Amino acid sequence: MAVTELTATRPAASPPSPRPGARSAARPGRRPLGELALSASVGVATITALVPLTRLIVPVWLAGAVATVAFVLLLGWLLRMTRLPAAAVAAAQLLAWALCATAATDHPDALLGILPTPPVIRDLPLLLSLASQQLLEGIAPLHPGEALSFTLIAAAGLLALAVELLGRATRTPIAAAVPLIAAFIAPQLAVPRGADLLPAALLAAAVLWMAAADMRLREPRVARGALATGWAAALAAGAVVAGVVLAPFAPVALQGGSGVGATSRIDATLDLGSDLRRPAEVEVLRVRSDAGGAPYLRVATLTQFDGESWAPDEAPPDDLSFLPVDTSVGVMERVTTITVTGLTSEYLPVPYPAVEVTGTSGPWSVNAANRTIFTPSGSSLGQSYEVRSHVPQPTREEAQSAVRRSLGADGFRVTGVGDSAELSPEALLLPPDVPPQIRELAVEVTAGTDNAYDALVALQSWFRGGSFRYSLEAPVEDGFDGSGLDAIERFLDVRRGYCVHFASTFAVMARTLGLPARVVVGYLPGTRTGELIDDQAVYSVAGSQLHAWPEVHLRGIGWIPFEPTATLGAPTSFSPASAPREDDEPLITPSAAPTPASTSEAAPEREDVEGAAPEARGPGASSAPPVLGVVLAALIILAAPAAIRAVRWNRRLRAAGSGDAAAAWRELRALAIDAGMRLDESESPRAFGTRLVNDRGVPEDAVRPLVTGIERASFGPAEPREGWAAPATLGLSGALRRVRHALLPAGRTRLWATLAPRSLVARPRRR
């Protein structure tokens, strides 16, 4: 039976009179300022959420993003002050966003520079494709092109508009902040680079500002009271817990992408520990050479050493013009063909010493001092090129005569430092606090040698002689990592470590003897695939074959690579002049041209090292991915809304059973929202009850006690009225159960309301 709402002498929905001095939402000028505060908080939160992107992409786009966000939000605020319908305001904001995005394209066919025309719309897919390609192939910090800048500016404006509309629609700023949090976290998961604590704190403050501004508009009487304070305290505590306690356990990107995309990487700062312990067992390069075998491929050299770390060499960019190899001995010409299949880097892997590179695409330059190839804005991914190199071929006698020991001294007499374009005085520099035992040990190991070559071979043999062991795990367990003096001391003590420890220790010990030395970062030669191209064997290089080795400069010969790392590669050895050889057989068998056995067995030798991490044991070892953990986490996330709603239902039901009419009324409104009803804050309890009965078929005797209870709790004893004045025949908890059964009958409706309860995010609208 339909129920007719009767007019009461005292309006049931009339709020109590405000306290003297209380702030009122109806006070002139208060609503515009509150709306402006809400729009401003959305803008600040949006820009703050984009801060992590500025570490990966040079922020030349940031000014355009700020202007777009400000224009879209300010226009929305001005139009709301004219009392336009919400749909009209949203449409105007969307049009403003389109104008700003068109201006960001800088398209020559845009009308007045801001109005999109058919040619502009037709070129949008191409712009997005170019932006996507630069993101996938670019290297952080990425210098964005016009397409990527347009995409970022447009995305920033669209994100701000979505957050504002979502927040106003649901009346829940915390739910609206979810896209902002996702935008903030995504760059850090893609390319982990340390904690952004300050931007995270700023984002949390901006979200709290959004919540405060929204609450002040909806509930001006409590916006400065205990409720607002409690919300702020809860959100602040949650942010601290999430950032300090939970963040260290969050999953990170395991694949070593140094760029914005997710391929493999090369780290030119010698911070290789995490990459070596999590090797990417995917192919990054394919190599073949006309000289047989495959060479080591270098990407960067590190000469500057300050005692804490090695810094990659820098030089003014040049074109791809190489100087001739500066050597007084014979050279062997080698042509190496390289195809980059899975490496995203600003460097091109090349053998040493390169004298010509052909076939590259994009702006590539050569560092004349170390013959490395780099780009300011491109990527190595997908490059296929040929490298012609002139490998010095000294005889053992020539190498032994290059640098002799000084008479009566422990070091070597080095002359000609600075007379070669490839030799910098920094290659001899050491920090003043080098522990004396490092030099003493170097002198002890090389005792009995009278030339630099024999001393270096002795040092190489000492590292590879059995007293040192290759291990990826020992450095972590024993508390040292990296390449500084502290790590070198610890490495010489425990004599277990990985290539970074071997290479940096060898280079420092060589410098203590007066020999110019540096460290090279690159790749091992790889493994033979069995494929032949132009009668040349093809080698596959995996991301797990990332490596570091030392080089020492010998006067008149140039930079010579050595391989001190135990069980890896092939040690350097020069053939004597009297050794018989074929016309095309090189005199030198250094680590730059390893034997075939070494290239195929390098990875297995690493797998057998005791204590090596399971992730570092190569393709033969399996480490099951945490699929169960991912599935469990997904199930927890999906079940969280239902669990929270169930807790609220049980808590309010118990409160209703004890006579709490306010709790029963809150649950009644929540049930209506879950059932898809739209609520209005200005609607009286009796009018709402009438709608439940007339529109949704809820039994009148189930609604009556809930309406009567909230009226009595809010305004005192209600006067007997026709329709609603009959005494309650059900308790409040029983009434709630009957209403729930009527609004959410068993079946699909109850299932969706349980899994995705709208009442967790939606609120009654405010007129």
Buried (B, 14 or more C-beta within 10 A) or exposed (E): EEBEBEEBEEEBBEEEEEEEEEEEBEEEEBBEEBBBBBBBBBBBBBBBBBBBBBBBBBBEBBEBBBBBBBBBBBBBBBBBEEEBEBEEBBEBBBEBBBBBBBBBBEBEEBEEEBEBEEEBEEBBEEBBEBBBBBBBBBBBBBBBBBBBBBBBBBBBBBBBBBBBBBBBBBBBBBBBBEBBBEBBBEBBEBBBEEEBEEBBBBBBBBBBBBBBBBBBBBBBBEBBEEEBEEBBEEBBEEBEEBBEEEBEEEEEEEBBBBBBBBBBBBBBBBBBBBBBBBBBBBBBBBBBBBBBBBBBBBBBBBBBBEBEBBBBBEBEEEEBEBBEBBBEBBBBEBBBBBBBBBBBBBBBBBBBBBBBBEEBEBEBBBBBBBBBBBBEBBBBBBBEBBBBBBBBBBBBEBBBBBBBBEEEEBBBEBEEBEEBEBBBEEBBEBEEEBBEEBBEBBBEBBEEBEBBBBBBBBBBEBBBEEEBBBBBBBBBEBEBBBBBBBBBBBBBEBBBBBBBBBBBBBBBBBBBBBBBBBBBBBBBBBBBEEEEEEEBBBBBBBBBBBBBBBBBBBBBBBBBBBBBBBBBBBBBEBBEEEEEEEEEBBBBBBBBBBEBEBBBBBBBBBBEBEEBBEBBBBBEEEEEEEEEEEEEEEEEEEEEBBEEBEEBBEEBBEBBBEEBBBBBBBBBBBBBBBBBBEBEEEBBBBBBBBBBBBEBEBBBBBBBBBBBBBBEBBBEEBEEBEBBEBEBEBBBBBBBBBBBBBBBEEEEBBEBBBEBBBBBBBBBBEE
